[in-house]
Amino acid sequence: MLILGLILFGMLIGALAQLILGRRDRKIDWPMAIIAGLVGSFVGGLLISLLAGDGLKLRPSGIIGSIVGAVVVTALWRWWAGRRTA
């Protein structure tokens, strides 16, 4: 059940990152949302939570770090995809 919750949380954070950066065709790319959300949440959320001294508890600093991490991962993914097709 925990893994399902983590995937759902990552998917929502990844979708939020796409909304922050703007969507190209008014649709959310769900595979990218899941991957960017999970990677961004793991790296950004964990890093910010540990730096803030919150540990591994669900705190606002971890959620903000997750969003920032997902935005960075999404931006890098779009940059890499645009570079590959050009």
C-alpha positions as CSV (number, residue, x, y, z in Angstrom):
1,M,0.0,0.0,0.0
2,L,2.9,2.3,0.8
3,I,4.4,1.8,-2.7
4,L,1.0,2.6,-4.3
5,G,0.8,5.8,-2.2
6,L,4.3,6.8,-3.2
7,I,3.6,6.3,-6.9
8,L,0.4,8.3,-6.6
9,F,2.1,11.1,-4.8
10,G,4.9,11.2,-7.4
11,M,2.4,11.2,-10.2
12,L,0.6,14.2,-8.7
13,I,3.8,16.1,-8.0
14,G,5.0,15.4,-11.6
15,A,1.7,16.6,-13.0
16,L,2.0,19.8,-10.9
17,A,5.5,20.3,-12.3
18,Q,4.2,20.1,-15.8
19,L,1.5,22.6,-14.9
20,I,4.1,25.0,-13.5
21,L,6.3,24.7,-16.6
22,G,3.3,24.9,-19.0
23,R,2.1,22.1,-21.2
24,R,2.6,22.0,-24.9
25,D,-0.6,20.4,-26.1
26,R,-2.9,21.0,-23.1
27,K,-2.5,17.4,-22.0
28,I,-0.4,16.0,-19.1
29,D,2.2,13.4,-20.2
30,W,1.5,10.8,-17.5
31,P,4.6,8.6,-18.0
32,M,6.8,11.7,-17.7
33,A,4.7,12.9,-14.7
34,I,5.2,9.6,-12.9
35,I,9.0,9.4,-13.5
36,A,9.7,13.1,-12.9
37,G,7.5,13.1,-9.8
38,L,9.2,10.0,-8.3
39,V,12.8,11.1,-9.2
40,G,12.1,14.7,-8.2
41,S,10.4,13.7,-5.0
42,F,13.2,11.3,-4.0
43,V,16.1,13.7,-4.8
44,G,14.5,17.0,-4.0
45,G,12.2,16.0,-1.2
46,L,14.8,13.9,0.6
47,L,17.6,16.4,0.2
48,I,15.5,19.4,1.4
49,S,14.0,17.4,4.3
50,L,17.4,16.3,5.5
51,L,18.9,19.8,5.2
52,A,16.0,21.3,7.0
53,G,16.4,18.8,9.8
54,D,12.9,17.3,9.4
55,G,14.2,13.8,8.9
56,L,12.1,11.5,6.8
57,K,8.7,12.7,8.1
58,L,6.2,14.3,5.7
59,R,6.7,18.0,6.2
60,P,6.1,21.1,4.1
61,S,9.8,21.4,3.4
62,G,9.8,17.9,1.9
63,I,6.8,18.7,-0.3
64,I,8.3,21.9,-1.5
65,G,11.6,20.1,-2.2
66,S,9.6,17.4,-4.1
67,I,7.9,20.0,-6.3
68,V,11.2,21.8,-7.0
69,G,12.9,18.5,-7.8
70,A,10.1,17.5,-10.1
71,V,10.2,20.8,-11.9
72,V,14.0,20.5,-12.4
73,V,13.6,16.9,-13.7
74,T,10.8,17.9,-16.1
75,A,12.7,20.9,-17.4
76,L,15.8,18.7,-18.0
77,W,13.7,16.0,-19.7
78,R,12.1,18.6,-22.0
79,W,15.5,20.2,-22.8
80,W,17.0,16.7,-23.5
81,A,14.0,15.8,-25.8
82,G,14.2,19.1,-27.7
83,R,18.0,18.7,-28.1
84,R,17.6,15.2,-29.5
85,T,15.0,16.1,-32.1
86,A,16.8,19.2,-33.3
